[in-house]
Amino acid sequence: MGPAGRVCSVLLVVCLLGLHHSSGFWIVNVVFPPNAKSRLPSNSTPPLIIVPGNLGNRLEAKIDKPTLVSWLCYKKTEHWFPLWIDLNMFMPIGLDCWIDNIRLVYNRTTRRSSNSPGVQVRVPGFGQTYPIEFLDSNKLAGYFYTMVQHLVNVGYTRNETVRGAPYDWRLAPNENVEYFTKLQDLVEEMYEQYQKPVYLLGHSMGCHYVLYFLNHQPQAWKDKYIRGFISLAAPWGGAVKPLRVLVSGENDGIPMISNIKIREEQRMATTNPWMLPFDTVWPKDHVFISTPTFNYTNRDYQRLFTDINYEDGWHMWEDTKNLTGDLHPPGVEVWCMYGVGLPTPVTYIYDEEFPNVDPVDFVYADGDDTVDSFSMGLCELWEGQQEKPVHVTKYRGLAHLDIVFNEQVLNQIQHIMDGKSDTPNEIDVRFRTK
């Protein structure tokens, strides 16, 4: 790495250290994740596949662009380069280039998205853990590293008994058909290799990807190949935060990137409209966005998209709202874990400058600081809707992203993998017992 690369690395550390402690879908706020503590190895290591959340794995790109948004941008590259996380996105002069490289172009006629002209995007390392452990090659932005290392400490082997299933998180499942074929092949491969059914573990939006996958498999296939589904902080009823992201942007505390600027990229991913609060479960009179002239509920999405000059968002939502919106039970044993006890915005209040301004106030409810507990607790509806058991554990005081490296959660996952299905109803992480 040359001098410029070292400068970018330093800037990345500074930017990530400067993030607010607000664990959302769209930016990872974990720098130098905690090391997993040593444990006695277990002789029983049923295979595990991890499906990350939004922004939760690396993306790479190669470009040969017909036009440039700035003379500072590269026009052509011979090799694949990091797109997420790209160090240049944290530099003001590189943000426009990054947005133009990572953006999607939505076609209302075909109801499909494509990459920016002249840009190829790929997901590296399917079946391996490195693209979900750290989101950058310098290993500064950690995500699943602590969990994977914990599993290694108790007898798992990276890329063998524990594997990652990264995907293009810009796209909703209806545009990621090839991914689910690869995921099915990976499940069957691990089953054949270890002669044990496979656990699937998802975090946040990744849980919806797992649910979509399971809902499209025959019950006989699930009975043979899937041991269970561990969901962490899943927004089962959608989340309120994507509304703010789409309305006025959300930089999650990165000081050098404005909310309005990052909104350009956030409006181009079909997964953000997909994760809006589901109109099938939320009260029809709940106000999500309040302005001096109108209060928007889930009955007003079309008007909202029109009012914020983002009509593509309405079509994206129409395309994706039924993918998992009915919350059809997965048909496998479920361990549903999520944080509670933290103030979480469920209404954003704007002044007359809406939508090109940050919210001026918030209405809070219980949650994990990103997703409210009402949405995460909807997994309880599956009790009695399927033959397989559903276990629910609430972690009081645990934030949305912290759940993937909290020691008590990791220990609970280990107990599940060891065949101990029963889990406590609630654990208070604020008063950890030794």
C-alpha positions as CSV (number, residue, x, y, z in Angstrom):
1,M,0.0,0.0,0.0
2,G,1.3,3.4,-1.0
3,P,1.3,6.7,1.0
4,A,-2.2,7.6,-0.3
5,G,-3.5,4.2,0.8
6,R,-2.1,4.7,4.3
7,V,-3.7,8.2,4.5
8,C,-7.0,6.7,3.5
9,S,-6.6,4.0,6.2
10,V,-6.0,6.6,8.8
11,L,-9.1,8.6,7.6
12,L,-11.2,5.4,7.8
13,V,-10.2,4.8,11.4
14,V,-10.9,8.4,12.3
15,C,-14.3,8.4,10.6
16,L,-15.4,5.0,12.1
17,L,-14.2,6.1,15.6
18,G,-16.3,9.2,15.1
19,L,-19.5,7.4,14.4
20,H,-22.4,7.8,16.9
21,H,-23.2,4.7,18.8
22,S,-26.3,4.1,16.7
23,S,-26.3,0.7,15.1
24,G,-28.3,0.9,12.0
25,F,-28.7,-1.1,8.8
26,W,-26.7,1.2,6.6
27,I,-23.3,1.7,8.3
28,V,-21.2,-0.4,10.5
29,N,-20.1,1.3,13.7
30,V,-17.8,-1.4,15.1
31,V,-14.1,-0.7,15.0
32,F,-11.7,-3.3,16.3
33,P,-14.4,-5.7,17.5
34,P,-13.9,-7.4,20.8
35,N,-11.9,-10.6,20.8
36,A,-13.8,-13.8,21.5
37,K,-12.9,-15.4,24.8
38,S,-11.4,-18.9,24.8
39,R,-13.8,-21.8,25.4
40,L,-13.4,-25.5,25.8
41,P,-13.8,-27.1,22.4
42,S,-16.9,-29.1,21.7
43,N,-17.0,-32.4,19.8
44,S,-20.4,-31.4,18.4
45,T,-20.2,-28.8,15.6
46,P,-23.3,-28.9,13.5
47,P,-22.7,-26.9,10.4
48,L,-23.7,-23.2,10.4
49,I,-24.3,-20.7,7.6
50,I,-24.4,-17.0,8.5
51,V,-26.5,-14.5,6.4
52,P,-25.5,-10.9,7.2
53,G,-27.7,-7.8,7.3
54,N,-27.9,-4.8,5.1
55,L,-24.4,-3.4,4.3
56,G,-23.1,-6.5,6.0
57,N,-20.6,-7.9,3.5
58,R,-18.0,-6.7,1.0
59,L,-18.8,-5.7,-2.6
60,E,-16.3,-5.4,-5.4
61,A,-16.5,-3.5,-8.7
62,K,-14.8,-3.2,-12.0
63,I,-15.5,-0.1,-14.2
64,D,-15.3,1.0,-17.8
65,K,-17.6,4.0,-17.7
66,P,-18.9,6.0,-20.7
67,T,-19.1,9.2,-18.6
68,L,-17.8,10.6,-15.3
69,V,-19.5,12.6,-12.6
70,S,-16.2,14.3,-11.9
71,W,-12.8,14.4,-13.5
72,L,-11.4,13.1,-10.2
73,C,-13.1,9.7,-10.7
74,Y,-11.5,6.7,-12.4
75,K,-13.0,6.0,-15.8
76,K,-11.7,2.4,-16.2
77,T,-10.1,-0.2,-14.0
78,E,-8.4,-3.4,-15.1
79,H,-8.9,-5.2,-11.8
80,W,-11.7,-5.6,-9.3
81,F,-11.5,-3.1,-6.4
82,P,-13.4,-2.7,-3.1
83,L,-16.7,-1.0,-3.5
84,W,-17.9,-1.6,0.0
85,I,-16.2,-0.6,2.1
86,D,-14.3,1.8,-0.2
87,L,-11.9,4.1,1.7
88,N,-12.5,6.9,-0.8
89,M,-16.2,7.2,0.2
90,F,-15.0,8.8,3.5
91,M,-13.3,11.6,1.6
92,P,-15.4,14.4,0.3
93,I,-13.7,14.4,-3.1
94,G,-14.4,10.7,-3.5
95,L,-18.0,10.5,-2.4
96,D,-19.5,11.4,-5.8
97,C,-17.4,8.8,-7.5
98,W,-18.4,6.2,-5.0
99,I,-22.1,7.0,-5.2
100,D,-22.0,6.8,-9.0
101,N,-20.2,3.4,-8.8
102,I,-22.5,1.8,-6.3
103,R,-25.8,3.2,-7.4
104,L,-28.6,1.2,-9.1
105,V,-30.7,2.3,-12.0
106,Y,-34.4,1.3,-11.6
107,N,-36.5,0.6,-14.6
108,R,-40.2,1.1,-14.0
109,T,-41.1,-0.9,-17.2
110,T,-39.2,-4.1,-16.4
111,R,-39.5,-3.6,-12.6
112,R,-35.8,-4.4,-12.4
113,S,-32.6,-2.7,-11.3
114,S,-29.2,-2.6,-13.1
115,N,-25.8,-1.3,-12.2
116,S,-24.6,2.2,-13.1
117,P,-23.6,2.2,-16.8
118,G,-20.1,0.8,-17.2
119,V,-20.0,-0.7,-13.7
120,Q,-19.8,-4.4,-12.9
121,V,-20.5,-5.4,-9.2
122,R,-19.8,-8.8,-7.6
123,V,-20.0,-10.3,-4.2
124,P,-16.7,-11.9,-3.2
125,G,-16.2,-14.9,-1.1
126,F,-19.5,-16.7,-1.1
127,G,-19.2,-19.7,1.3
128,Q,-16.3,-18.1,3.2
129,T,-16.4,-15.9,6.3
130,Y,-13.9,-13.2,5.5
131,P,-16.4,-10.9,3.6
132,I,-18.7,-10.8,6.6
133,E,-16.0,-10.8,9.4
134,F,-14.4,-7.5,8.3
135,L,-15.9,-5.2,5.6
136,D,-12.6,-3.9,4.5
137,S,-9.3,-5.5,3.6
138,N,-7.5,-3.6,6.3
139,K,-9.6,-5.3,8.9
140,L,-10.7,-2.0,10.5
141,A,-14.5,-2.4,10.1
142,G,-15.5,-5.5,12.0
143,Y,-18.9,-7.2,11.8
144,F,-19.0,-11.0,12.4
145,Y,-15.4,-11.5,13.4
146,T,-16.1,-11.9,17.1
147,M,-18.9,-14.4,16.5
148,V,-16.8,-16.5,14.1
149,Q,-13.8,-16.5,16.3
150,H,-16.0,-17.6,19.2
151,L,-17.2,-20.5,17.2
152,V,-13.6,-21.3,16.1
153,N,-12.6,-21.3,19.8
154,V,-15.2,-24.0,20.5
155,G,-14.2,-26.3,17.6
156,Y,-15.6,-24.8,14.4
157,T,-13.4,-24.3,11.4
158,R,-13.7,-21.2,9.2
159,N,-15.0,-21.9,5.7
160,E,-15.8,-25.5,6.6
161,T,-18.2,-26.0,9.5
162,V,-19.0,-22.3,9.7
163,R,-19.5,-20.4,6.4
164,G,-20.8,-17.1,5.2
165,A,-23.5,-16.4,2.6
166,P,-22.9,-12.8,1.5
167,Y,-25.2,-11.3,-1.1
168,D,-25.7,-8.0,-3.0
169,W,-27.6,-6.2,-0.2
170,R,-28.6,-3.4,-2.6
171,L,-31.2,-5.8,-4.1
172,A,-34.3,-7.3,-2.6
173,P,-34.8,-11.1,-2.9
174,N,-37.0,-10.8,-6.1
175,E,-33.8,-9.5,-7.9
176,N,-31.4,-12.0,-6.3
177,V,-32.6,-15.3,-7.7
178,E,-29.2,-16.7,-8.3
179,Y,-28.2,-16.1,-4.7
180,F,-30.9,-18.5,-3.4
181,T,-29.8,-21.2,-5.8
182,K,-26.2,-20.8,-4.4
183,L,-27.5,-20.8,-0.8
184,Q,-29.5,-24.0,-1.4
185,D,-26.4,-25.7,-3.0
186,L,-24.3,-24.6,0.0
187,V,-26.8,-26.1,2.5
188,E,-26.9,-29.4,0.6
189,E,-23.1,-29.5,0.3
190,M,-22.6,-29.0,4.0
191,Y,-25.2,-31.5,4.9
192,E,-23.6,-34.1,2.6
193,Q,-20.2,-33.3,3.9
194,Y,-21.0,-33.5,7.6
195,Q,-24.1,-35.7,7.6
196,K,-25.9,-33.2,9.8
197,P,-28.7,-30.7,9.1
198,V,-27.6,-27.1,8.9
199,Y,-28.3,-24.1,11.1
200,L,-29.0,-20.8,9.4
201,L,-28.2,-17.6,11.3
202,G,-29.3,-14.2,10.2
203,H,-28.9,-10.7,11.5
204,S,-31.3,-7.8,10.9
205,M,-32.4,-7.7,7.2
206,G,-30.5,-11.0,6.6
207,C,-33.3,-12.7,8.6
208,H,-35.8,-11.7,6.0
209,Y,-33.5,-13.1,3.3
210,V,-33.4,-16.4,5.3
211,L,-37.2,-16.3,5.8
212,Y,-37.8,-15.7,2.0
213,F,-35.4,-18.6,1.3
214,L,-37.2,-21.0,3.7
215,N,-40.7,-20.0,2.5
216,H,-39.7,-21.1,-1.0
217,Q,-38.5,-24.6,0.0
218,P,-40.7,-27.7,0.3
219,Q,-41.3,-28.8,3.9
220,A,-39.7,-32.2,3.1
221,W,-36.5,-30.4,2.1
222,K,-36.4,-28.3,5.2
223,D,-37.1,-31.3,7.4
224,K,-34.0,-33.0,5.9
225,Y,-31.5,-30.2,5.5
226,I,-32.3,-27.5,8.1
227,R,-31.8,-28.0,11.8
228,G,-33.0,-24.5,12.8
229,F,-33.0,-20.8,12.2
230,I,-31.3,-18.4,14.6
231,S,-32.6,-14.8,14.1
232,L,-30.8,-11.8,15.6
233,A,-32.5,-8.4,15.8
234,A,-34.9,-9.1,12.9
235,P,-37.2,-6.3,11.8
236,W,-40.0,-8.8,11.2
237,G,-42.6,-6.0,10.7
238,G,-40.2,-3.8,8.8
239,A,-38.5,-0.8,10.5
240,V,-39.2,2.9,10.8
241,K,-35.6,4.0,10.3
242,P,-35.7,3.4,6.5
243,L,-38.3,6.1,6.2
244,R,-35.9,8.7,7.6
245,V,-33.2,7.3,5.3
246,L,-35.4,7.7,2.2
247,V,-36.9,11.0,3.2
248,S,-33.8,13.0,4.4
249,G,-30.9,10.6,4.5
250,E,-28.9,9.2,7.4
251,N,-25.1,9.4,7.6
252,D,-25.1,7.6,11.0
253,G,-22.8,10.2,12.4
254,I,-20.0,10.3,9.8
255,P,-19.0,14.0,10.1
256,M,-17.7,14.4,6.5
257,I,-20.8,13.1,4.7
258,S,-24.1,15.1,4.8
259,N,-27.4,13.3,5.2
260,I,-28.7,14.8,2.0
261,K,-25.7,13.7,0.1
262,I,-25.7,10.1,1.2
263,R,-29.5,10.0,0.5
264,E,-28.6,9.8,-3.2
265,E,-27.2,6.4,-2.7
266,Q,-29.7,5.2,-0.1
267,R,-32.6,5.9,-2.5
268,M,-31.1,3.7,-5.1
269,A,-31.2,0.4,-3.2
270,T,-34.5,-1.6,-3.5
271,T,-33.9,-3.0,0.0
272,N,-34.7,0.3,1.7
273,P,-38.3,0.5,0.4
274,W,-38.7,-3.2,1.1
275,M,-37.9,-2.7,4.8
276,L,-40.5,0.1,5.3
277,P,-43.0,-0.7,8.1
278,F,-45.2,-3.5,6.8
279,D,-48.8,-2.3,6.2
280,T,-50.1,-5.7,7.1
281,V,-49.0,-5.5,10.8
282,W,-48.6,-1.9,11.8
283,P,-51.6,0.1,13.0
284,K,-53.2,2.0,10.2
285,D,-53.3,5.2,12.2
286,H,-49.6,5.2,13.4
287,V,-47.9,8.4,12.2
288,F,-44.4,7.6,10.9
289,I,-43.5,11.0,9.4
290,S,-45.1,14.2,10.8
291,T,-44.8,17.5,9.0
292,P,-46.5,20.9,9.4
293,T,-48.8,20.1,6.5
294,F,-49.4,16.3,6.6
295,N,-49.0,13.2,8.9
296,Y,-47.9,10.1,6.9
297,T,-49.1,6.6,7.9
298,N,-48.6,3.4,6.1
299,R,-51.7,4.2,4.1
300,D,-49.9,7.3,2.7
301,Y,-46.7,5.7,1.2
302,Q,-47.6,6.7,-2.4
303,R,-48.2,10.3,-1.4
304,L,-45.0,10.3,0.7
305,F,-42.9,9.1,-2.2
306,T,-44.5,11.8,-4.4
307,D,-44.0,14.5,-1.9
308,I,-40.3,13.8,-1.5
309,N,-39.8,13.5,-5.3
310,Y,-38.9,9.9,-5.2
311,E,-41.6,8.1,-7.2
312,D,-39.3,5.2,-8.0
313,G,-39.5,4.4,-4.3
314,W,-43.3,3.7,-4.6
315,H,-42.7,1.3,-7.4
316,M,-39.9,-0.5,-5.5
317,W,-42.2,-0.8,-2.5
318,E,-45.0,-2.2,-4.7
319,D,-42.5,-4.8,-6.1
320,T,-41.2,-5.9,-2.7
321,K,-44.0,-5.4,-0.1
322,N,-45.3,-9.0,-0.4
323,L,-41.9,-10.8,-0.5
324,T,-42.1,-11.5,3.3
325,G,-44.8,-9.1,4.3
326,D,-47.3,-11.8,5.3
327,L,-44.7,-13.3,7.7
328,H,-45.5,-16.8,6.6
329,P,-43.8,-19.1,9.2
330,P,-40.5,-20.6,8.2
331,G,-41.4,-24.2,9.0
332,V,-38.2,-24.9,11.0
333,E,-37.3,-24.5,14.6
334,V,-36.7,-20.8,15.4
335,W,-34.6,-19.0,18.0
336,C,-35.7,-15.4,17.8
337,M,-33.4,-13.0,19.8
338,Y,-33.5,-9.3,20.0
339,G,-32.7,-6.3,22.2
340,V,-35.2,-4.3,24.2
341,G,-35.1,-1.5,26.7
342,L,-33.6,1.2,24.5
343,P,-35.4,4.3,23.2
344,T,-36.0,3.8,19.5
345,P,-37.6,6.3,17.1
346,V,-41.0,5.3,15.7
347,T,-42.0,8.8,14.4
348,Y,-39.9,11.5,12.8
349,I,-41.0,15.0,13.1
350,Y,-40.0,17.6,10.4
351,D,-40.4,21.3,10.1
352,E,-41.5,23.3,7.0
353,E,-38.2,22.5,5.2
354,F,-39.2,18.9,4.8
355,P,-37.9,16.7,3.2
356,N,-34.4,18.3,2.7
357,V,-33.6,18.8,6.3
358,D,-33.0,16.5,9.3
359,P,-35.9,15.7,11.7
360,V,-36.4,18.3,14.4
361,D,-37.9,15.9,16.9
362,F,-38.7,12.2,17.5
363,V,-41.3,10.0,19.1
364,Y,-39.7,7.0,20.8
365,A,-40.8,3.6,21.7
366,D,-39.1,0.5,23.2
367,G,-36.5,-1.2,21.0
368,D,-32.8,-1.8,20.4
369,D,-32.1,1.8,19.3
370,T,-32.7,0.9,15.6
371,V,-35.7,-1.4,15.4
372,D,-38.7,-1.2,17.8
373,S,-39.6,-4.2,19.9
374,F,-43.1,-4.4,18.4
375,S,-41.6,-5.3,15.0
376,M,-38.9,-7.7,16.3
377,G,-41.4,-9.5,18.5
378,L,-43.7,-10.5,15.7
379,C,-41.8,-13.8,15.5
380,E,-44.0,-14.9,18.4
381,L,-46.9,-15.1,15.9
382,W,-45.4,-18.3,14.6
383,E,-46.0,-20.1,17.8
384,G,-49.0,-22.3,17.0
385,Q,-48.7,-21.5,13.2
386,Q,-46.1,-24.2,12.7
387,E,-45.3,-27.6,14.2
388,K,-41.7,-26.7,14.9
389,P,-40.9,-24.8,18.2
390,V,-40.3,-21.1,18.4
391,H,-38.1,-19.8,21.2
392,V,-37.9,-16.1,22.0
393,T,-35.3,-14.4,24.1
394,K,-35.2,-10.6,24.8
395,Y,-31.9,-9.0,25.7
396,R,-32.6,-6.0,27.9
397,G,-30.2,-3.1,27.1
398,L,-28.7,-4.7,24.0
399,A,-28.3,-2.5,20.9
400,H,-29.0,-3.6,17.3
401,L,-25.5,-4.2,16.2
402,D,-24.1,-5.2,19.5
403,I,-26.1,-8.4,19.4
404,V,-23.6,-10.0,16.9
405,F,-20.7,-9.8,19.3
406,N,-22.3,-9.7,22.8
407,E,-20.7,-12.5,24.9
408,Q,-24.1,-13.6,26.4
409,V,-25.6,-13.9,23.0
410,L,-22.6,-15.9,21.7
411,N,-22.8,-18.2,24.7
412,Q,-26.5,-18.8,24.0
413,I,-25.8,-19.5,20.3
414,Q,-23.2,-22.0,21.4
415,H,-25.8,-23.7,23.7
416,I,-28.2,-23.9,20.8
417,M,-25.6,-25.5,18.6
418,D,-24.8,-27.9,21.3
419,G,-28.4,-29.2,21.1
420,K,-29.9,-27.3,24.1
421,S,-33.0,-25.9,22.5
422,D,-34.6,-24.2,25.5
423,T,-33.6,-20.6,26.0
424,P,-34.4,-18.0,28.7
425,N,-37.2,-15.6,28.0
426,E,-35.2,-12.5,28.9
427,I,-31.5,-11.7,29.8
428,D,-30.5,-8.4,31.2
429,V,-27.1,-7.6,29.6
430,R,-26.7,-4.5,31.8
431,F,-26.0,-6.7,34.8
432,R,-23.9,-9.4,33.5
433,T,-23.2,-12.2,35.9
434,K,-19.8,-13.9,36.0
